[in-house]
Every structure is written in C-alpha cells, then in structure tokens.
Amino acid sequence: MLSTAFTEAVSPAYLGAGLALRSLLGFGAGAVAPLVFGRVLDLTNEAGTTPTHWGWAFVTLGLGGVLATWCAWGLARDRARAARAVPAG
C-alpha cells in the first residue's frame, strides 16, 4: 500500500530515484533492526544470563512501525493538500 501511494504521489520524472531510495532505506532498516534489537536486549539484561526482559527491545521495532505510519500519514496529507490546490475543471 505504501508503494502504491508513493508511486501516485511522486512525479514520474523522479519515480525511479524515489523507489530506489525507498528500497535502500527499507532494506537498510531491515539490516540494522536486528543489531539494534540485540544491543538493547544486551543493555537491559544481565550479562551471561538468558534474557528475561524483552520489552525495550521490542519497543525499538515498534518505533520503526510508528515512523513508517507517520511518513504514510504525511504523504496522505500532502496529497490531499495538492488535490485541493488544483482547480476543478
């Protein structure tokens, strides 16, 4: 759904570059997320023991979801604003 909204909102001249940047950021986040998750898990649990406190590690994953939702919401607002600016007819 986000890709569809993105392709409708971006000018055709910039669509390839925009999708490339989106892919770079998306796959980059997928590569970094396990490192951040593990680091937070290490920081919130005692060294050398089996982790028992998982909450903050999962919060880091939730922050990524919140950021994606915020970006999609901003894209929808910009699109609605642009639609209102175009005169009918």
LUMLUMGU-667093 format. One line per field, with one value per residue: x, y, z of N, C-alpha, C in turn; residue number from 1; residue in one letter. Coordinates in steps of 0.2 Angstrom, whole numbers, padded with zeros to 4 digits. Example, Ala and Ser with C-alpha at 12.3 -4.5 7.8 and 13.67 -1.06 7.14 Angstrom:
2
n_xx = 0066, 0064;
n_yy = -0028, -0011;
n_zz = 0039, 0035;
ca_xx = 0062, 0068;
ca_yy = -0022, -0005;
ca_zz = 0039, 0036;
c_xx = 0066, 0064;
c_yy = -0016, 0000;
c_zz = 0039, 0039;
n = 1, 2;
res = a, s;
***
This chain:
89
n_xx = 0004, 0010, 0019, 0011, 0004, 0016, 0020, 0010, 0011, 0023, 0032, 0033, 0045, 0054, 0052, 0059, 0071, 0066, 0059, 0071, 0078, 0068, 0069, 0082, 0082, 0072, 0078, 0089, 0085, 0080, 0092, 0098, 0090, 0090, 0102, 0101, 0090, 0097, 0107, 0100, 0093, 0104, 0108, 0098, 0097, 0105, 0123, 0128, 0117, 0102, 0091, 0078, 0070, 0062, 0055, 0059, 0068, 0058, 0051, 0060, 0058, 0044, 0045, 0050, 0039, 0030, 0036, 0036, 0022, 0019, 0026, 0018, 0006, 0009, 0012, -0001, -0007, 0000, -0004, -0018, -0018, -0012, -0022, -0032, -0027, -0027, -0037, -0054, -0060;
n_yy = -0006, 0006, 0008, 0010, 0022, 0030, 0029, 0036, 0048, 0054, 0063, 0057, 0059, 0058, 0046, 0033, 0036, 0039, 0027, 0019, 0025, 0023, 0009, 0007, 0013, 0005, -0008, -0006, -0003, -0015, -0022, -0016, -0016, -0029, -0028, -0017, -0022, -0033, -0026, -0018, -0027, -0033, -0022, -0021, -0033, -0044, -0048, -0063, -0071, -0079, -0069, -0060, -0049, -0042, -0032, -0018, -0020, -0024, -0013, -0005, -0010, -0007, 0007, 0009, 0005, 0015, 0026, 0023, 0024, 0037, 0043, 0039, 0044, 0058, 0059, 0056, 0068, 0078, 0075, 0076, 0090, 0095, 0091, 0099, 0111, 0111, 0118, 0114, 0107;
n_zz = 0000, 0004, -0006, -0017, -0014, -0014, -0027, -0034, -0028, -0032, -0044, -0061, -0067, -0056, -0051, -0052, -0045, -0033, -0029, -0028, -0018, -0007, -0007, -0003, 0010, 0016, 0015, 0022, 0035, 0038, 0039, 0049, 0060, 0068, 0074, 0082, 0090, 0097, 0103, 0112, 0119, 0126, 0134, 0143, 0150, 0162, 0160, 0152, 0156, 0152, 0142, 0150, 0150, 0138, 0133, 0130, 0119, 0110, 0109, 0101, 0088, 0087, 0086, 0073, 0065, 0069, 0064, 0050, 0049, 0052, 0041, 0030, 0034, 0033, 0019, 0014, 0019, 0012, -0001, -0001, 0001, -0011, -0020, -0016, -0020, -0034, -0047, -0050, -0066;
ca_xx = 0000, 0014, 0022, 0006, 0004, 0022, 0020, 0005, 0012, 0029, 0032, 0036, 0052, 0058, 0049, 0064, 0076, 0062, 0058, 0077, 0079, 0064, 0071, 0088, 0080, 0069, 0082, 0094, 0082, 0080, 0098, 0100, 0085, 0092, 0108, 0098, 0087, 0101, 0110, 0095, 0092, 0110, 0109, 0093, 0098, 0112, 0127, 0129, 0111, 0096, 0087, 0071, 0067, 0062, 0050, 0063, 0070, 0053, 0049, 0064, 0054, 0038, 0047, 0050, 0032, 0027, 0040, 0033, 0015, 0020, 0028, 0012, 0001, 0012, 0011, -0008, -0009, 0002, -0008, -0024, -0017, -0011, -0028, -0036, -0024, -0028, -0043, -0058, -0062;
ca_yy = 0000, 0012, 0009, 0012, 0029, 0033, 0030, 0041, 0055, 0056, 0065, 0052, 0060, 0056, 0039, 0028, 0038, 0039, 0020, 0016, 0027, 0019, 0002, 0007, 0014, -0001, -0014, -0004, -0003, -0022, -0024, -0013, -0018, -0035, -0026, -0013, -0026, -0036, -0021, -0016, -0033, -0034, -0017, -0022, -0039, -0045, -0051, -0070, -0075, -0079, -0063, -0061, -0043, -0041, -0026, -0012, -0022, -0024, -0006, -0002, -0012, -0003, 0014, 0008, 0005, 0022, 0030, 0022, 0026, 0044, 0045, 0037, 0050, 0064, 0058, 0057, 0075, 0082, 0073, 0080, 0097, 0096, 0090, 0105, 0117, 0111, 0120, 0109, 0109;
ca_zz = 0000, 0004, -0013, -0022, -0013, -0016, -0035, -0036, -0026, -0034, -0051, -0065, -0068, -0050, -0048, -0051, -0040, -0027, -0027, -0026, -0011, -0003, -0006, 0001, 0017, 0019, 0017, 0027, 0041, 0039, 0041, 0056, 0066, 0072, 0078, 0087, 0095, 0101, 0108, 0118, 0123, 0130, 0138, 0148, 0154, 0165, 0155, 0154, 0158, 0147, 0143, 0153, 0149, 0131, 0132, 0127, 0113, 0105, 0108, 0095, 0082, 0086, 0084, 0066, 0063, 0071, 0059, 0044, 0049, 0052, 0034, 0026, 0035, 0030, 0012, 0013, 0020, 0006, -0007, 0000, 0000, -0018, -0023, -0015, -0024, -0041, -0048, -0054, -0072;
c_xx = 0004, 0017, 0017, 0005, 0010, 0022, 0015, 0006, 0019, 0029, 0035, 0043, 0057, 0056, 0055, 0069, 0072, 0061, 0065, 0079, 0075, 0066, 0078, 0087, 0077, 0073, 0087, 0091, 0081, 0086, 0100, 0096, 0087, 0098, 0106, 0094, 0091, 0105, 0106, 0094, 0098, 0111, 0103, 0092, 0105, 0116, 0128, 0123, 0106, 0092, 0080, 0067, 0068, 0058, 0054, 0065, 0064, 0050, 0053, 0060, 0048, 0039, 0048, 0044, 0029, 0030, 0037, 0025, 0015, 0021, 0022, 0007, 0003, 0011, 0004, -0010, -0007, -0002, -0015, -0023, -0015, -0017, -0032, -0034, -0025, -0036, -0047, -0059, -0057;
c_yy = 0006, 0013, 0012, 0020, 0033, 0034, 0035, 0048, 0058, 0058, 0059, 0053, 0058, 0049, 0034, 0029, 0037, 0031, 0017, 0019, 0024, 0012, 0002, 0008, 0008, -0007, -0012, -0004, -0011, -0025, -0022, -0015, -0024, -0033, -0021, -0017, -0030, -0032, -0019, -0022, -0034, -0028, -0018, -0028, -0040, -0049, -0059, -0074, -0075, -0073, -0065, -0055, -0041, -0035, -0020, -0014, -0022, -0017, -0003, -0004, -0008, 0004, 0014, 0009, 0012, 0026, 0029, 0024, 0034, 0047, 0044, 0043, 0056, 0064, 0059, 0065, 0079, 0081, 0076, 0087, 0099, 0095, 0096, 0111, 0117, 0113, 0115, 0112, 0108;
c_zz = 0000, -0003, -0018, -0021, -0015, -0024, -0037, -0034, -0029, -0042, -0055, -0066, -0062, -0048, -0047, -0046, -0033, -0024, -0025, -0019, -0006, -0002, -0002, 0008, 0020, 0020, 0022, 0034, 0043, 0041, 0048, 0062, 0070, 0076, 0084, 0092, 0099, 0106, 0114, 0122, 0128, 0135, 0144, 0151, 0156, 0160, 0157, 0156, 0152, 0148, 0145, 0152, 0142, 0129, 0128, 0120, 0108, 0104, 0102, 0089, 0081, 0084, 0076, 0063, 0064, 0066, 0052, 0043, 0048, 0045, 0030, 0027, 0032, 0022, 0010, 0014, 0014, 0000, -0007, -0001, -0007, -0022, -0022, -0019, -0031, -0042, -0052, -0061, -0077;
n = 1, 2, 3, 4, 5, 6, 7, 8, 9, 10, 11, 12, 13, 14, 15, 16, 17, 18, 19, 20, 21, 22, 23, 24, 25, 26, 27, 28, 29, 30, 31, 32, 33, 34, 35, 36, 37, 38, 39, 40, 41, 42, 43, 44, 45, 46, 47, 48, 49, 50, 51, 52, 53, 54, 55, 56, 57, 58, 59, 60, 61, 62, 63, 64, 65, 66, 67, 68, 69, 70, 71, 72, 73, 74, 75, 76, 77, 78, 79, 80, 81, 82, 83, 84, 85, 86, 87, 88, 89;
res = m, l, s, t, a, f, t, e, a, v, s, p, a, y, l, g, a, g, l, a, l, r, s, l, l, g, f, g, a, g, a, v, a, p, l, v, f, g, r, v, l, d, l, t, n, e, a, g, t, t, p, t, h, w, g, w, a, f, v, t, l, g, l, g, g, v, l, a, t, w, c, a, w, g, l, a, r, d, r, a, r, a, a, r, a, v, p, a, g;
***
